[in-house]
Amino acid sequence: MIKLVMPMKKRPGMSTAEFREYYETHHRVIGEKYLAGFASRYFRRFLNPLPDRSGNLTEPEYDVLLEIWYPDEATFQACGERLRQPDIAKEIAEDEAKLFDLSQMRSYLVDEFESDLEEKAR
């Protein structure tokens, strides 16, 4: 399993409500259109900040964690090739500019390790 995570920040001047609405009604649809047949999961994890240890609530560094799962490296690579096709790349880039602070976009492949807390509780 290949897992891609992208923390992303909303475009300056856009409210959290506007950001989430646009993402879920427009950008998500574009993602689904091009990820279908490649990705096995497509998550948008919207972040809701909690007060820090001093009780202060601050603007989050990122507004959403995009997570896409691919069954294997070959499928991940094939999807990347498709997304780089000029017409597809243009459509995605134009929509991303309406939604994200492009200077803050990052991409990571994730290695996961899970603790068995049920075993630890025994």
C-alpha positions as semicolon CSV with decimal commas, in nm:
position;residue;x (nm);y (nm);z (nm)
1;M;0,000;0,000;0,000
2;I;0,131;0,345;-0,095
3;K;-0,008;0,634;0,109
4;L;0,034;0,994;-0,003
5;V;-0,036;1,275;0,245
6;M;-0,055;1,641;0,154
7;P;-0,105;1,905;0,423
8;M;-0,261;2,210;0,255
9;K;-0,344;2,566;0,356
10;K;-0,645;2,758;0,229
11;R;-0,594;3,057;0,000
12;P;-0,545;3,386;0,189
13;G;-0,871;3,574;0,235
14;M;-1,086;3,261;0,216
15;S;-1,290;3,167;0,521
16;T;-1,280;2,816;0,663
17;A;-1,645;2,765;0,565
18;E;-1,581;2,886;0,206
19;F;-1,274;2,664;0,183
20;R;-1,451;2,349;0,298
21;E;-1,758;2,416;0,083
22;Y;-1,553;2,473;-0,232
23;Y;-1,330;2,174;-0,165
24;E;-1,619;1,933;-0,110
25;T;-1,840;2,060;-0,393
26;H;-1,579;2,136;-0,662
27;H;-1,221;2,025;-0,601
28;R;-1,319;1,685;-0,458
29;V;-1,510;1,608;-0,778
30;I;-1,201;1,678;-0,989
31;G;-0,997;1,453;-0,761
32;E;-1,249;1,172;-0,787
33;K;-1,261;1,204;-1,166
34;Y;-0,886;1,148;-1,206
35;L;-0,814;0,921;-0,908
36;A;-1,086;0,670;-1,000
37;G;-0,931;0,350;-1,128
38;F;-0,600;0,426;-0,954
39;A;-0,651;0,519;-0,590
40;S;-0,828;0,293;-0,344
41;R;-0,905;0,569;-0,088
42;Y;-0,936;0,949;-0,109
43;F;-0,966;1,128;0,227
44;R;-0,992;1,495;0,313
45;R;-0,920;1,542;0,682
46;F;-1,023;1,896;0,773
47;L;-0,839;2,027;1,078
48;N;-1,020;2,185;1,373
49;P;-0,767;2,354;1,603
50;L;-0,778;2,302;1,978
51;P;-0,642;2,546;2,236
52;D;-0,273;2,507;2,312
53;R;-0,143;2,437;2,663
54;S;-0,181;2,805;2,751
55;G;-0,543;2,808;2,636
56;N;-0,474;3,006;2,319
57;L;-0,649;2,916;1,997
58;T;-0,437;2,995;1,692
59;E;-0,479;2,965;1,319
60;P;-0,367;2,616;1,210
61;E;-0,059;2,580;0,992
62;Y;-0,269;2,372;0,753
63;D;-0,643;2,346;0,696
64;V;-0,673;1,999;0,546
65;L;-0,472;1,681;0,523
66;L;-0,531;1,516;0,187
67;E;-0,469;1,143;0,201
68;I;-0,470;0,916;-0,104
69;W;-0,406;0,541;-0,089
70;Y;-0,276;0,343;-0,386
71;P;-0,261;-0,037;-0,394
72;D;0,102;-0,046;-0,513
73;E;0,393;0,153;-0,654
74;A;0,303;0,081;-1,018
75;T;-0,048;0,219;-0,974
76;F;0,087;0,525;-0,790
77;Q;0,329;0,592;-1,078
78;A;0,059;0,536;-1,342
79;C;-0,170;0,783;-1,168
80;G;0,111;1,038;-1,152
81;E;0,164;1,000;-1,527
82;R;-0,205;1,060;-1,590
83;L;-0,215;1,365;-1,362
84;R;0,082;1,514;-1,552
85;Q;-0,100;1,504;-1,886
86;P;-0,117;1,871;-1,992
87;D;-0,495;1,910;-2,007
88;I;-0,547;1,731;-1,674
89;A;-0,258;1,913;-1,503
90;K;-0,400;2,246;-1,624
91;E;-0,748;2,173;-1,492
92;I;-0,613;2,069;-1,152
93;A;-0,371;2,363;-1,127
94;E;-0,637;2,619;-1,216
95;D;-0,871;2,483;-0,950
96;E;-0,594;2,456;-0,688
97;A;-0,517;2,828;-0,740
98;K;-0,878;2,910;-0,645
99;L;-0,853;2,710;-0,324
100;F;-0,502;2,672;-0,182
101;D;-0,203;2,880;-0,076
102;L;0,021;2,714;-0,334
103;S;0,338;2,825;-0,154
104;Q;0,238;2,602;0,140
105;M;0,162;2,283;-0,055
106;R;0,367;1,981;0,049
107;S;0,358;1,609;-0,041
108;Y;0,478;1,311;0,160
109;L;0,478;0,936;0,128
110;V;0,393;0,782;0,464
111;D;0,546;0,487;0,648
112;E;0,298;0,372;0,913
113;F;0,359;0,202;1,244
114;E;0,067;0,111;1,468
115;S;0,074;0,023;1,837
116;D;-0,153;-0,250;1,965
117;L;-0,310;-0,070;2,259
118;E;-0,550;-0,352;2,335
119;E;-0,253;-0,581;2,397
120;K;-0,089;-0,314;2,616
121;A;-0,408;-0,278;2,828
122;R;-0,400;-0,646;2,932
